[in-house]
Amino acid sequence: MPRGYSRERTSVHNLHYHFVWCPKYRKPVLTDEVVARLEQLIEEKADELDLDILRLAIQPDHVHLFITGNPKLSPNKIIQQVKGYTSRNLRDEFDFGLPSLWTRSYFVSSAGEVSAQIIEEYIEAQTGR
């Protein structure tokens, strides 16, 4: 099996997702103490969901999370779980003075080892086999 691919009982996959999300009103509330706790909470939730964190970068007003995906979980379920879990715990521990910690929106992009052009060429080459 090629490097980077994961094998399940009925599937082989190589899923990577890049998520970006912000605190409500893009307030710069992700300070040093909050960052350390947020990293810990994201790692806990990733372990629970069986996801591998490839890169995590937390800025005062936004978060970047690059993970390996699981075909049993859609990207919207992943981010829903991560944002819900982190918001609930951080709001219990810190006073942000916000009606909710995160905005409802987020950015997600899939990434892989192969470009769209290579996939199109591969599918074209399969025609007529």
Backbone atoms as SQL, in Angstrom:
CREATE TABLE atoms (id INTEGER PRIMARY KEY, chain TEXT, resi INTEGER, resn TEXT, atom TEXT, x REAL, y REAL, z REAL);
INSERT INTO atoms VALUES
  (1, 'A', 1, 'MET', 'N', 0.850, -1.170, 0.000),
  (2, 'A', 1, 'MET', 'CA', 0.000, 0.000, 0.000),
  (3, 'A', 1, 'MET', 'C', 0.902, 1.242, 0.000),
  (4, 'A', 2, 'PRO', 'N', 0.545, 2.261, -0.782),
  (5, 'A', 2, 'PRO', 'CA', 1.367, 3.474, -0.842),
  (6, 'A', 2, 'PRO', 'C', 1.485, 4.155, 0.519),
  (7, 'A', 3, 'ARG', 'N', 2.588, 4.836, 0.713),
  (8, 'A', 3, 'ARG', 'CA', 2.846, 5.550, 1.959),
  (9, 'A', 3, 'ARG', 'C', 1.786, 6.617, 2.200),
  (10, 'A', 4, 'GLY', 'N', 1.339, 6.733, 3.429),
  (11, 'A', 4, 'GLY', 'CA', 0.362, 7.749, 3.787),
  (12, 'A', 4, 'GLY', 'C', -1.079, 7.271, 3.761),
  (13, 'A', 5, 'TYR', 'N', -1.335, 6.115, 3.179),
  (14, 'A', 5, 'TYR', 'CA', -2.690, 5.592, 3.108),
  (15, 'A', 5, 'TYR', 'C', -3.000, 4.769, 4.350),
  (16, 'A', 6, 'SER', 'N', -4.250, 4.819, 4.774),
  (17, 'A', 6, 'SER', 'CA', -4.703, 4.028, 5.915),
  (18, 'A', 6, 'SER', 'C', -5.663, 2.971, 5.414),
  (19, 'A', 7, 'ARG', 'N', -5.606, 1.817, 6.028),
  (20, 'A', 7, 'ARG', 'CA', -6.466, 0.708, 5.620),
  (21, 'A', 7, 'ARG', 'C', -7.463, 0.415, 6.729),
  (22, 'A', 8, 'GLU', 'N', -8.716, 0.378, 6.354),
  (23, 'A', 8, 'GLU', 'CA', -9.799, -0.059, 7.235),
  (24, 'A', 8, 'GLU', 'C', -10.251, -1.426, 6.719),
  (25, 'A', 9, 'ARG', 'N', -11.216, -2.005, 7.360),
  (26, 'A', 9, 'ARG', 'CA', -11.690, -3.322, 6.936),
  (27, 'A', 9, 'ARG', 'C', -12.238, -3.302, 5.513),
  (28, 'A', 10, 'THR', 'N', -12.942, -2.232, 5.161),
  (29, 'A', 10, 'THR', 'CA', -13.581, -2.170, 3.841),
  (30, 'A', 10, 'THR', 'C', -13.129, -0.999, 2.986),
  (31, 'A', 11, 'SER', 'N', -12.089, -0.306, 3.405),
  (32, 'A', 11, 'SER', 'CA', -11.665, 0.849, 2.611),
  (33, 'A', 11, 'SER', 'C', -10.185, 1.146, 2.800),
  (34, 'A', 12, 'VAL', 'N', -9.649, 1.851, 1.825),
  (35, 'A', 12, 'VAL', 'CA', -8.304, 2.400, 1.903),
  (36, 'A', 12, 'VAL', 'C', -8.471, 3.897, 1.651),
  (37, 'A', 13, 'HIS', 'N', -7.844, 4.710, 2.478),
  (38, 'A', 13, 'HIS', 'CA', -8.076, 6.150, 2.348),
  (39, 'A', 13, 'HIS', 'C', -6.842, 6.955, 2.709),
  (40, 'A', 14, 'ASN', 'N', -6.841, 8.180, 2.200),
  (41, 'A', 14, 'ASN', 'CA', -5.802, 9.161, 2.492),
  (42, 'A', 14, 'ASN', 'C', -6.494, 10.525, 2.485),
  (43, 'A', 15, 'LEU', 'N', -7.093, 10.887, 3.605),
  (44, 'A', 15, 'LEU', 'CA', -7.871, 12.116, 3.710),
  (45, 'A', 15, 'LEU', 'C', -7.142, 13.115, 4.596),
  (46, 'A', 16, 'HIS', 'N', -7.041, 14.331, 4.118),
  (47, 'A', 16, 'HIS', 'CA', -6.456, 15.417, 4.903),
  (48, 'A', 16, 'HIS', 'C', -7.402, 16.611, 4.814),
  (49, 'A', 17, 'TYR', 'N', -7.659, 17.233, 5.957),
  (50, 'A', 17, 'TYR', 'CA', -8.518, 18.408, 5.994),
  (51, 'A', 17, 'TYR', 'C', -7.791, 19.564, 6.669),
  (52, 'A', 18, 'HIS', 'N', -7.951, 20.741, 6.100),
  (53, 'A', 18, 'HIS', 'CA', -7.424, 21.974, 6.689),
  (54, 'A', 18, 'HIS', 'C', -8.621, 22.800, 7.130),
  (55, 'A', 19, 'PHE', 'N', -8.738, 23.019, 8.434),
  (56, 'A', 19, 'PHE', 'CA', -9.822, 23.815, 9.007),
  (57, 'A', 19, 'PHE', 'C', -9.273, 25.134, 9.523),
  (58, 'A', 20, 'VAL', 'N', -10.071, 26.187, 9.381),
  (59, 'A', 20, 'VAL', 'CA', -9.762, 27.490, 9.982),
  (60, 'A', 20, 'VAL', 'C', -11.067, 28.006, 10.577),
  (61, 'A', 21, 'TRP', 'N', -11.004, 28.477, 11.838),
  (62, 'A', 21, 'TRP', 'CA', -12.171, 29.085, 12.449),
  (63, 'A', 21, 'TRP', 'C', -11.732, 30.185, 13.416),
  (64, 'A', 22, 'CYS', 'N', -12.702, 31.044, 13.775),
  (65, 'A', 22, 'CYS', 'CA', -12.391, 32.259, 14.539),
  (66, 'A', 22, 'CYS', 'C', -13.275, 32.378, 15.776),
  (67, 'A', 23, 'PRO', 'N', -12.775, 33.106, 16.790),
  (68, 'A', 23, 'PRO', 'CA', -13.645, 33.472, 17.907),
  (69, 'A', 23, 'PRO', 'C', -14.721, 34.458, 17.435),
  (70, 'A', 24, 'LYS', 'N', -15.804, 34.512, 18.169),
  (71, 'A', 24, 'LYS', 'CA', -16.899, 35.431, 17.867),
  (72, 'A', 24, 'LYS', 'C', -16.356, 36.853, 17.724),
  (73, 'A', 25, 'TYR', 'N', -16.807, 37.561, 16.708),
  (74, 'A', 25, 'TYR', 'CA', -16.398, 38.926, 16.384),
  (75, 'A', 25, 'TYR', 'C', -14.899, 39.032, 16.100),
  (76, 'A', 26, 'ARG', 'N', -14.273, 37.919, 15.868),
  (77, 'A', 26, 'ARG', 'CA', -12.824, 37.821, 15.618),
  (78, 'A', 26, 'ARG', 'C', -12.003, 38.534, 16.702),
  (79, 'A', 27, 'LYS', 'N', -12.498, 38.430, 17.922),
  (80, 'A', 27, 'LYS', 'CA', -11.802, 39.028, 19.068),
  (81, 'A', 27, 'LYS', 'C', -10.511, 38.262, 19.327),
  (82, 'A', 28, 'PRO', 'N', -9.426, 38.947, 19.630),
  (83, 'A', 28, 'PRO', 'CA', -8.143, 38.280, 19.894),
  (84, 'A', 28, 'PRO', 'C', -8.072, 37.738, 21.327),
  (85, 'A', 29, 'VAL', 'N', -8.908, 36.736, 21.642),
  (86, 'A', 29, 'VAL', 'CA', -9.004, 36.195, 22.998),
  (87, 'A', 29, 'VAL', 'C', -8.139, 34.952, 23.217),
  (88, 'A', 30, 'LEU', 'N', -7.492, 34.463, 22.158),
  (89, 'A', 30, 'LEU', 'CA', -6.689, 33.241, 22.279),
  (90, 'A', 30, 'LEU', 'C', -5.273, 33.627, 22.709),
  (91, 'A', 31, 'THR', 'N', -5.135, 33.902, 23.995),
  (92, 'A', 31, 'THR', 'CA', -3.868, 34.330, 24.578),
  (93, 'A', 31, 'THR', 'C', -3.088, 33.112, 25.083),
  (94, 'A', 32, 'ASP', 'N', -1.916, 33.349, 25.622),
  (95, 'A', 32, 'ASP', 'CA', -0.988, 32.272, 26.012),
  (96, 'A', 32, 'ASP', 'C', -1.624, 31.173, 26.849),
  (97, 'A', 33, 'GLU', 'N', -2.297, 31.539, 27.931),
  (98, 'A', 33, 'GLU', 'CA', -2.896, 30.542, 28.819),
  (99, 'A', 33, 'GLU', 'C', -4.013, 29.780, 28.107),
  (100, 'A', 34, 'VAL', 'N', -4.807, 30.494, 27.336),
  (101, 'A', 34, 'VAL', 'CA', -5.907, 29.877, 26.593),
  (102, 'A', 34, 'VAL', 'C', -5.353, 28.957, 25.497),
  (103, 'A', 35, 'VAL', 'N', -4.286, 29.376, 24.830),
  (104, 'A', 35, 'VAL', 'CA', -3.685, 28.585, 23.747),
  (105, 'A', 35, 'VAL', 'C', -3.251, 27.219, 24.250),
  (106, 'A', 36, 'ALA', 'N', -2.575, 27.182, 25.387),
  (107, 'A', 36, 'ALA', 'CA', -2.105, 25.904, 25.928),
  (108, 'A', 36, 'ALA', 'C', -3.269, 24.972, 26.216),
  (109, 'A', 37, 'ARG', 'N', -4.340, 25.501, 26.800),
  (110, 'A', 37, 'ARG', 'CA', -5.510, 24.674, 27.111),
  (111, 'A', 37, 'ARG', 'C', -6.236, 24.265, 25.831),
  (112, 'A', 38, 'LEU', 'N', -6.350, 25.171, 24.868),
  (113, 'A', 38, 'LEU', 'CA', -7.009, 24.860, 23.606),
  (114, 'A', 38, 'LEU', 'C', -6.274, 23.748, 22.868),
  (115, 'A', 39, 'GLU', 'N', -4.943, 23.802, 22.824),
  (116, 'A', 39, 'GLU', 'CA', -4.157, 22.729, 22.191),
  (117, 'A', 39, 'GLU', 'C', -4.453, 21.387, 22.847),
  (118, 'A', 40, 'GLN', 'N', -4.483, 21.381, 24.171),
  (119, 'A', 40, 'GLN', 'CA', -4.757, 20.153, 24.912),
  (120, 'A', 40, 'GLN', 'C', -6.155, 19.616, 24.582),
  (121, 'A', 41, 'LEU', 'N', -7.149, 20.485, 24.549),
  (122, 'A', 41, 'LEU', 'CA', -8.518, 20.068, 24.262),
  (123, 'A', 41, 'LEU', 'C', -8.660, 19.536, 22.836),
  (124, 'A', 42, 'ILE', 'N', -8.021, 20.200, 21.882),
  (125, 'A', 42, 'ILE', 'CA', -8.086, 19.731, 20.485),
  (126, 'A', 42, 'ILE', 'C', -7.431, 18.361, 20.368),
  (127, 'A', 43, 'GLU', 'N', -6.301, 18.158, 21.037),
  (128, 'A', 43, 'GLU', 'CA', -5.633, 16.853, 21.011),
  (129, 'A', 43, 'GLU', 'C', -6.513, 15.766, 21.625),
  (130, 'A', 44, 'GLU', 'N', -7.194, 16.079, 22.731),
  (131, 'A', 44, 'GLU', 'CA', -8.107, 15.116, 23.364),
  (132, 'A', 44, 'GLU', 'C', -9.221, 14.711, 22.402),
  (133, 'A', 45, 'LYS', 'N', -9.840, 15.697, 21.770),
  (134, 'A', 45, 'LYS', 'CA', -10.957, 15.411, 20.858),
  (135, 'A', 45, 'LYS', 'C', -10.472, 14.662, 19.627),
  (136, 'A', 46, 'ALA', 'N', -9.301, 15.008, 19.113),
  (137, 'A', 46, 'ALA', 'CA', -8.746, 14.298, 17.956),
  (138, 'A', 46, 'ALA', 'C', -8.499, 12.831, 18.304),
  (139, 'A', 47, 'ASP', 'N', -7.962, 12.565, 19.493),
  (140, 'A', 47, 'ASP', 'CA', -7.759, 11.177, 19.922),
  (141, 'A', 47, 'ASP', 'C', -9.079, 10.438, 20.017),
  (142, 'A', 48, 'GLU', 'N', -10.084, 11.091, 20.582),
  (143, 'A', 48, 'GLU', 'CA', -11.404, 10.479, 20.723),
  (144, 'A', 48, 'GLU', 'C', -12.006, 10.139, 19.360),
  (145, 'A', 49, 'LEU', 'N', -11.808, 11.006, 18.371),
  (146, 'A', 49, 'LEU', 'CA', -12.368, 10.805, 17.033),
  (147, 'A', 49, 'LEU', 'C', -11.452, 9.977, 16.127),
  (148, 'A', 50, 'ASP', 'N', -10.308, 9.551, 16.638),
  (149, 'A', 50, 'ASP', 'CA', -9.320, 8.770, 15.885),
  (150, 'A', 50, 'ASP', 'C', -8.780, 9.554, 14.687),
  (151, 'A', 51, 'LEU', 'N', -8.387, 10.802, 14.946),
  (152, 'A', 51, 'LEU', 'CA', -7.812, 11.683, 13.931),
  (153, 'A', 51, 'LEU', 'C', -6.379, 12.004, 14.326),
  (154, 'A', 52, 'ASP', 'N', -5.506, 12.178, 13.352),
  (155, 'A', 52, 'ASP', 'CA', -4.128, 12.568, 13.616),
  (156, 'A', 52, 'ASP', 'C', -3.953, 14.041, 13.272),
  (157, 'A', 53, 'ILE', 'N', -3.409, 14.803, 14.196),
  (158, 'A', 53, 'ILE', 'CA', -3.127, 16.214, 13.952),
  (159, 'A', 53, 'ILE', 'C', -1.786, 16.311, 13.239),
  (160, 'A', 54, 'LEU', 'N', -1.806, 16.853, 12.041),
  (161, 'A', 54, 'LEU', 'CA', -0.576, 17.064, 11.284),
  (162, 'A', 54, 'LEU', 'C', 0.056, 18.405, 11.635),
  (163, 'A', 55, 'ARG', 'N', -0.784, 19.415, 11.848),
  (164, 'A', 55, 'ARG', 'CA', -0.283, 20.750, 12.204),
  (165, 'A', 55, 'ARG', 'C', -1.395, 21.508, 12.883),
  (166, 'A', 56, 'LEU', 'N', -1.061, 22.215, 13.936),
  (167, 'A', 56, 'LEU', 'CA', -2.007, 23.062, 14.659),
  (168, 'A', 56, 'LEU', 'C', -1.332, 24.400, 14.910),
  (169, 'A', 57, 'ALA', 'N', -1.970, 25.485, 14.485),
  (170, 'A', 57, 'ALA', 'CA', -1.439, 26.832, 14.707),
  (171, 'A', 57, 'ALA', 'C', -2.562, 27.696, 15.259),
  (172, 'A', 58, 'ILE', 'N', -2.307, 28.286, 16.406),
  (173, 'A', 58, 'ILE', 'CA', -3.320, 29.113, 17.055),
  (174, 'A', 58, 'ILE', 'C', -2.809, 30.547, 17.119),
  (175, 'A', 59, 'GLN', 'N', -3.542, 31.438, 16.478),
  (176, 'A', 59, 'GLN', 'CA', -3.273, 32.869, 16.499),
  (177, 'A', 59, 'GLN', 'C', -4.259, 33.505, 17.473),
  (178, 'A', 60, 'PRO', 'N', -4.029, 34.744, 17.912),
  (179, 'A', 60, 'PRO', 'CA', -4.965, 35.363, 18.859),
  (180, 'A', 60, 'PRO', 'C', -6.414, 35.428, 18.363),
  (181, 'A', 61, 'ASP', 'N', -6.601, 35.494, 17.028),
  (182, 'A', 61, 'ASP', 'CA', -7.961, 35.646, 16.505),
  (183, 'A', 61, 'ASP', 'C', -8.401, 34.556, 15.533),
  (184, 'A', 62, 'HIS', 'N', -7.651, 33.470, 15.410),
  (185, 'A', 62, 'HIS', 'CA', -8.104, 32.354, 14.587),
  (186, 'A', 62, 'HIS', 'C', -7.251, 31.107, 14.839),
  (187, 'A', 63, 'VAL', 'N', -7.784, 29.964, 14.390),
  (188, 'A', 63, 'VAL', 'CA', -7.128, 28.669, 14.587),
  (189, 'A', 63, 'VAL', 'C', -7.002, 27.961, 13.245),
  (190, 'A', 64, 'HIS', 'N', -5.835, 27.365, 12.981),
  (191, 'A', 64, 'HIS', 'CA', -5.612, 26.500, 11.826),
  (192, 'A', 64, 'HIS', 'C', -5.405, 25.089, 12.344),
  (193, 'A', 65, 'LEU', 'N', -6.140, 24.137, 11.787),
  (194, 'A', 65, 'LEU', 'CA', -5.992, 22.738, 12.162),
  (195, 'A', 65, 'LEU', 'C', -5.891, 21.906, 10.891),
  (196, 'A', 66, 'PHE', 'N', -4.780, 21.184, 10.737),
  (197, 'A', 66, 'PHE', 'CA', -4.566, 20.310, 9.576),
  (198, 'A', 66, 'PHE', 'C', -4.511, 18.892, 10.110),
  (199, 'A', 67, 'ILE', 'N', -5.451, 18.052, 9.694),
  (200, 'A', 67, 'ILE', 'CA', -5.583, 16.706, 10.252),
  (201, 'A', 67, 'ILE', 'C', -5.735, 15.655, 9.170),
  (202, 'A', 68, 'THR', 'N', -5.490, 14.409, 9.545),
  (203, 'A', 68, 'THR', 'CA', -5.864, 13.286, 8.695),
  (204, 'A', 68, 'THR', 'C', -7.309, 12.961, 9.020),
  (205, 'A', 69, 'GLY', 'N', -8.083, 12.727, 7.998),
  (206, 'A', 69, 'GLY', 'CA', -9.498, 12.458, 8.186),
  (207, 'A', 69, 'GLY', 'C', -9.798, 10.990, 8.357),
  (208, 'A', 70, 'ASN', 'N', -11.030, 10.723, 8.711),
  (209, 'A', 70, 'ASN', 'CA', -11.553, 9.388, 8.879),
  (210, 'A', 70, 'ASN', 'C', -12.778, 9.302, 7.971),
  (211, 'A', 71, 'PRO', 'N', -12.865, 8.319, 7.087),
  (212, 'A', 71, 'PRO', 'CA', -13.994, 8.277, 6.157),
  (213, 'A', 71, 'PRO', 'C', -15.350, 8.081, 6.835),
  (214, 'A', 72, 'LYS', 'N', -15.347, 7.709, 8.095),
  (215, 'A', 72, 'LYS', 'CA', -16.606, 7.544, 8.831),
  (216, 'A', 72, 'LYS', 'C', -17.155, 8.882, 9.328),
  (217, 'A', 73, 'LEU', 'N', -16.320, 9.919, 9.287),
  (218, 'A', 73, 'LEU', 'CA', -16.724, 11.237, 9.769),
  (219, 'A', 73, 'LEU', 'C', -16.643, 12.273, 8.655),
  (220, 'A', 74, 'SER', 'N', -17.708, 13.003, 8.458),
  (221, 'A', 74, 'SER', 'CA', -17.679, 14.085, 7.474),
  (222, 'A', 74, 'SER', 'C', -16.962, 15.287, 8.079),
  (223, 'A', 75, 'PRO', 'N', -16.413, 16.147, 7.225),
  (224, 'A', 75, 'PRO', 'CA', -15.723, 17.327, 7.746),
  (225, 'A', 75, 'PRO', 'C', -16.597, 18.179, 8.666),
  (226, 'A', 76, 'ASN', 'N', -17.886, 18.336, 8.336),
  (227, 'A', 76, 'ASN', 'CA', -18.738, 19.164, 9.194),
  (228, 'A', 76, 'ASN', 'C', -18.951, 18.525, 10.568),
  (229, 'A', 77, 'LYS', 'N', -18.962, 17.203, 10.652),
  (230, 'A', 77, 'LYS', 'CA', -19.068, 16.538, 11.953),
  (231, 'A', 77, 'LYS', 'C', -17.785, 16.705, 12.752),
  (232, 'A', 78, 'ILE', 'N', -16.656, 16.633, 12.077),
  (233, 'A', 78, 'ILE', 'CA', -15.377, 16.808, 12.763),
  (234, 'A', 78, 'ILE', 'C', -15.301, 18.192, 13.398),
  (235, 'A', 79, 'ILE', 'N', -15.563, 19.228, 12.610),
  (236, 'A', 79, 'ILE', 'CA', -15.431, 20.591, 13.138),
  (237, 'A', 79, 'ILE', 'C', -16.509, 20.876, 14.181),
  (238, 'A', 80, 'GLN', 'N', -17.691, 20.315, 14.008),
  (239, 'A', 80, 'GLN', 'CA', -18.757, 20.474, 14.994),
  (240, 'A', 80, 'GLN', 'C', -18.316, 19.899, 16.344),
  (241, 'A', 81, 'GLN', 'N', -17.711, 18.728, 16.316),
  (242, 'A', 81, 'GLN', 'CA', -17.234, 18.090, 17.546),
  (243, 'A', 81, 'GLN', 'C', -16.095, 18.889, 18.187),
  (244, 'A', 82, 'VAL', 'N', -15.132, 19.316, 17.380),
  (245, 'A', 82, 'VAL', 'CA', -13.971, 20.048, 17.910),
  (246, 'A', 82, 'VAL', 'C', -14.399, 21.399, 18.482),
  (247, 'A', 83, 'LYS', 'N', -15.175, 22.163, 17.728),
  (248, 'A', 83, 'LYS', 'CA', -15.588, 23.476, 18.201),
  (249, 'A', 83, 'LYS', 'C', -16.502, 23.371, 19.421),
  (250, 'A', 84, 'GLY', 'N', -17.412, 22.431, 19.413),
  (251, 'A', 84, 'GLY', 'CA', -18.326, 22.262, 20.551),
  (252, 'A', 84, 'GLY', 'C', -17.588, 21.884, 21.823),
  (253, 'A', 85, 'TYR', 'N', -16.699, 20.918, 21.717),
  (254, 'A', 85, 'TYR', 'CA', -15.942, 20.436, 22.874),
  (255, 'A', 85, 'TYR', 'C', -15.029, 21.525, 23.433),
  (256, 'A', 86, 'THR', 'N', -14.314, 22.213, 22.556),
  (257, 'A', 86, 'THR', 'CA', -13.389, 23.245, 23.025),
  (258, 'A', 86, 'THR', 'C', -14.142, 24.446, 23.607),
  (259, 'A', 87, 'SER', 'N', -15.226, 24.844, 22.980),
  (260, 'A', 87, 'SER', 'CA', -15.993, 25.982, 23.475),
  (261, 'A', 87, 'SER', 'C', -16.562, 25.696, 24.854),
  (262, 'A', 88, 'ARG', 'N', -17.167, 24.540, 25.004),
  (263, 'A', 88, 'ARG', 'CA', -17.783, 24.171, 26.281),
  (264, 'A', 88, 'ARG', 'C', -16.751, 24.200, 27.411),
  (265, 'A', 89, 'ASN', 'N', -15.600, 23.601, 27.184),
  (266, 'A', 89, 'ASN', 'CA', -14.573, 23.531, 28.223),
  (267, 'A', 89, 'ASN', 'C', -13.894, 24.877, 28.473),
  (268, 'A', 90, 'LEU', 'N', -13.545, 25.603, 27.424),
  (269, 'A', 90, 'LEU', 'CA', -12.877, 26.889, 27.597),
  (270, 'A', 90, 'LEU', 'C', -13.780, 27.916, 28.274),
  (271, 'A', 91, 'ARG', 'N', -15.069, 27.906, 27.937),
  (272, 'A', 91, 'ARG', 'CA', -15.994, 28.866, 28.549),
  (273, 'A', 91, 'ARG', 'C', -16.212, 28.568, 30.036),
  (274, 'A', 92, 'ASP', 'N', -16.067, 27.296, 30.434),
  (275, 'A', 92, 'ASP', 'CA', -16.140, 26.956, 31.858),
  (276, 'A', 92, 'ASP', 'C', -14.915, 27.450, 32.621),
  (277, 'A', 93, 'GLU', 'N', -13.766, 27.510, 31.928),
  (278, 'A', 93, 'GLU', 'CA', -12.504, 27.834, 32.587),
  (279, 'A', 93, 'GLU', 'C', -12.093, 29.303, 32.467),
  (280, 'A', 94, 'PHE', 'N', -12.535, 29.988, 31.405),
  (281, 'A', 94, 'PHE', 'CA', -12.120, 31.369, 31.158),
  (282, 'A', 94, 'PHE', 'C', -13.341, 32.241, 30.899),
  (283, 'A', 95, 'ASP', 'N', -13.235, 33.520, 31.254),
  (284, 'A', 95, 'ASP', 'CA', -14.298, 34.477, 30.967),
  (285, 'A', 95, 'ASP', 'C', -13.889, 35.303, 29.746),
  (286, 'A', 96, 'PHE', 'N', -14.531, 35.038, 28.628),
  (287, 'A', 96, 'PHE', 'CA', -14.201, 35.740, 27.396),
  (288, 'A', 96, 'PHE', 'C', -15.065, 36.984, 27.178),
  (289, 'A', 97, 'GLY', 'N', -16.170, 37.084, 27.900),
  (290, 'A', 97, 'GLY', 'CA', -17.071, 38.215, 27.715),
  (291, 'A', 97, 'GLY', 'C', -17.758, 38.197, 26.361),
  (292, 'A', 98, 'LEU', 'N', -17.951, 37.011, 25.811),
  (293, 'A', 98, 'LEU', 'CA', -18.598, 36.851, 24.506),
  (294, 'A', 98, 'LEU', 'C', -19.850, 35.986, 24.664),
  (295, 'A', 99, 'PRO', 'N', -20.870, 36.201, 23.809),
  (296, 'A', 99, 'PRO', 'CA', -22.081, 35.374, 23.896),
  (297, 'A', 99, 'PRO', 'C', -21.810, 33.907, 23.570),
  (298, 'A', 100, 'SER', 'N', -20.828, 33.638, 22.740),
  (299, 'A', 100, 'SER', 'CA', -20.357, 32.284, 22.445),
  (300, 'A', 100, 'SER', 'C', -18.893, 32.424, 22.054),
  (301, 'A', 101, 'LEU', 'N', -18.126, 31.367, 22.207),
  (302, 'A', 101, 'LEU', 'CA', -16.696, 31.494, 21.922),
  (303, 'A', 101, 'LEU', 'C', -16.410, 31.562, 20.430),
  (304, 'A', 102, 'TRP', 'N', -16.966, 30.620, 19.654),
  (305, 'A', 102, 'TRP', 'CA', -16.656, 30.537, 18.220),
  (306, 'A', 102, 'TRP', 'C', -17.793, 31.085, 17.378),
  (307, 'A', 103, 'THR', 'N', -17.441, 31.581, 16.202),
  (308, 'A', 103, 'THR', 'CA', -18.470, 31.922, 15.220),
  (309, 'A', 103, 'THR', 'C', -19.069, 30.614, 14.703),
  (310, 'A', 104, 'ARG', 'N', -20.215, 30.689, 14.057),
  (311, 'A', 104, 'ARG', 'CA', -20.819, 29.476, 13.504),
  (312, 'A', 104, 'ARG', 'C', -20.119, 29.025, 12.235),
  (313, 'A', 105, 'SER', 'N', -19.377, 29.903, 11.603),
  (314, 'A', 105, 'SER', 'CA', -18.756, 29.580, 10.326),
  (315, 'A', 105, 'SER', 'C', -17.352, 29.019, 10.511),
  (316, 'A', 106, 'TYR', 'N', -16.856, 28.409, 9.436),
  (317, 'A', 106, 'TYR', 'CA', -15.503, 27.871, 9.409),
  (318, 'A', 106, 'TYR', 'C', -15.102, 27.678, 7.952),
  (319, 'A', 107, 'PHE', 'N', -13.812, 27.495, 7.735),
  (320, 'A', 107, 'PHE', 'CA', -13.265, 27.176, 6.414),
  (321, 'A', 107, 'PHE', 'C', -12.761, 25.744, 6.471),
  (322, 'A', 108, 'VAL', 'N', -12.996, 24.986, 5.410),
  (323, 'A', 108, 'VAL', 'CA', -12.410, 23.647, 5.298),
  (324, 'A', 108, 'VAL', 'C', -11.983, 23.424, 3.869),
  (325, 'A', 109, 'SER', 'N', -10.835, 22.779, 3.724),
  (326, 'A', 109, 'SER', 'CA', -10.310, 22.424, 2.416),
  (327, 'A', 109, 'SER', 'C', -9.729, 21.027, 2.534),
  (328, 'A', 110, 'SER', 'N', -9.927, 20.235, 1.494),
  (329, 'A', 110, 'SER', 'CA', -9.313, 18.910, 1.495),
  (330, 'A', 110, 'SER', 'C', -7.968, 19.006, 0.784),
  (331, 'A', 111, 'ALA', 'N', -7.055, 18.169, 1.200),
  (332, 'A', 111, 'ALA', 'CA', -5.726, 18.158, 0.596),
  (333, 'A', 111, 'ALA', 'C', -5.304, 16.711, 0.429),
  (334, 'A', 112, 'GLY', 'N', -4.516, 16.463, -0.580),
  (335, 'A', 112, 'GLY', 'CA', -4.065, 15.098, -0.807),
  (336, 'A', 112, 'GLY', 'C', -2.731, 15.069, -1.508),
  (337, 'A', 113, 'GLU', 'N', -2.309, 13.866, -1.809),
  (338, 'A', 113, 'GLU', 'CA', -1.024, 13.657, -2.450),
  (339, 'A', 113, 'GLU', 'C', -1.093, 13.857, -3.966),
  (340, 'A', 114, 'VAL', 'N', -2.307, 13.865, -4.500),
  (341, 'A', 114, 'VAL', 'CA', -2.493, 13.849, -5.945),
  (342, 'A', 114, 'VAL', 'C', -3.296, 15.071, -6.375),
  (343, 'A', 115, 'SER', 'N', -2.916, 15.683, -7.493),
  (344, 'A', 115, 'SER', 'CA', -3.658, 16.838, -7.991),
  (345, 'A', 115, 'SER', 'C', -4.909, 16.389, -8.745),
  (346, 'A', 116, 'ALA', 'N', -5.828, 17.312, -8.944),
  (347, 'A', 116, 'ALA', 'CA', -7.051, 17.015, -9.688),
  (348, 'A', 116, 'ALA', 'C', -6.728, 16.583, -11.120),
  (349, 'A', 117, 'GLN', 'N', -5.713, 17.179, -11.702),
  (350, 'A', 117, 'GLN', 'CA', -5.329, 16.831, -13.072),
  (351, 'A', 117, 'GLN', 'C', -4.880, 15.372, -13.158),
  (352, 'A', 118, 'ILE', 'N', -4.109, 14.899, -12.201),
  (353, 'A', 118, 'ILE', 'CA', -3.648, 13.506, -12.209),
  (354, 'A', 118, 'ILE', 'C', -4.827, 12.554, -12.060),
  (355, 'A', 119, 'ILE', 'N', -5.799, 12.908, -11.225),
  (356, 'A', 119, 'ILE', 'CA', -6.986, 12.065, -11.057),
  (357, 'A', 119, 'ILE', 'C', -7.759, 11.994, -12.365),
  (358, 'A', 120, 'GLU', 'N', -7.942, 13.145, -13.027),
  (359, 'A', 120, 'GLU', 'CA', -8.653, 13.159, -14.304),
  (360, 'A', 120, 'GLU', 'C', -7.935, 12.302, -15.334),
  (361, 'A', 121, 'GLU', 'N', -6.612, 12.400, -15.395),
  (362, 'A', 121, 'GLU', 'CA', -5.832, 11.583, -16.334),
  (363, 'A', 121, 'GLU', 'C', -5.958, 10.101, -16.014),
  (364, 'A', 122, 'TYR', 'N', -5.961, 9.759, -14.726),
  (365, 'A', 122, 'TYR', 'CA', -6.088, 8.357, -14.329),
  (366, 'A', 122, 'TYR', 'C', -7.459, 7.803, -14.744),
  (367, 'A', 123, 'ILE', 'N', -8.518, 8.580, -14.490),
  (368, 'A', 123, 'ILE', 'CA', -9.873, 8.126, -14.848),
  (369, 'A', 123, 'ILE', 'C', -9.972, 7.974, -16.368),
  (370, 'A', 124, 'GLU', 'N', -9.430, 8.911, -17.120),
  (371, 'A', 124, 'GLU', 'CA', -9.443, 8.832, -18.584),
  (372, 'A', 124, 'GLU', 'C', -8.709, 7.596, -19.061),
  (373, 'A', 125, 'ALA', 'N', -7.602, 7.269, -18.416),
  (374, 'A', 125, 'ALA', 'CA', -6.813, 6.093, -18.824),
  (375, 'A', 125, 'ALA', 'C', -7.555, 4.799, -18.536),
  (376, 'A', 126, 'GLN', 'N', -8.489, 4.812, -17.590),
  (377, 'A', 126, 'GLN', 'CA', -9.259, 3.605, -17.241),
  (378, 'A', 126, 'GLN', 'C', -10.372, 3.327, -18.236),
  (379, 'A', 127, 'THR', 'N', -10.781, 4.326, -18.987),
  (380, 'A', 127, 'THR', 'CA', -11.851, 4.157, -19.960),
  (381, 'A', 127, 'THR', 'C', -11.413, 3.186, -21.040),
  (382, 'A', 128, 'GLY', 'N', -12.273, 2.197, -21.275),
  (383, 'A', 128, 'GLY', 'CA', -11.967, 1.224, -22.313),
  (384, 'A', 128, 'GLY', 'C', -11.177, 0.030, -21.836),
  (385, 'A', 129, 'ARG', 'N', -10.856, -0.060, -20.579),
  (386, 'A', 129, 'ARG', 'CA', -10.110, -1.209, -20.047),
  (387, 'A', 129, 'ARG', 'C', -11.029, -2.389, -19.890);
